[in-house]
Structure formats: C-alpha cells, structure tokens
C-alpha cells in the first residue's frame, strides 16, 4: 500500500519527502558525509546543485520528485 502525503496528497516513499520527512537513524549525507539529523539537510555541496523550488511551500531540492509542486529554477 502506498502512502499519501498529508499536506500535498502526493504518493510518497517510505522515506517521505520534503513535505513530510521521515527521520532515519544514523543516516549520512551523500553530498558531505555529515550525520543527517533533519531530512531537509542542505550542505554547501548540495545547495550548489539545487535545481527546483516548490511552488506550494517554497522548499528547495536537487530533484523534482522531492517536492509537491516542483518548478525548475532557471
């Protein structure tokens, strides 16, 4: 059974997405290697690769799939 985000109603994975992040224990950032305490972690390396903004909540992401209403940043 697939879960739906309570905020944007999109289908989400077991990791959640930026509307409803799910905390994972002992997860490290693929970009900087730091321990991730918040699913919305944005290190300098990741921030330089941000390509999308959410038209609904204003959050930034590297991938459109992590946002409820993604818009490509030009």
Secondary structure, DSSP 8 states (H G I E B T S, - for coil): --EE-TTT--EE-TTB-SSSB---TT-B-TTT--B-SSTT---HHHHHT--EEETTT--EESSGGGSSSEEE--
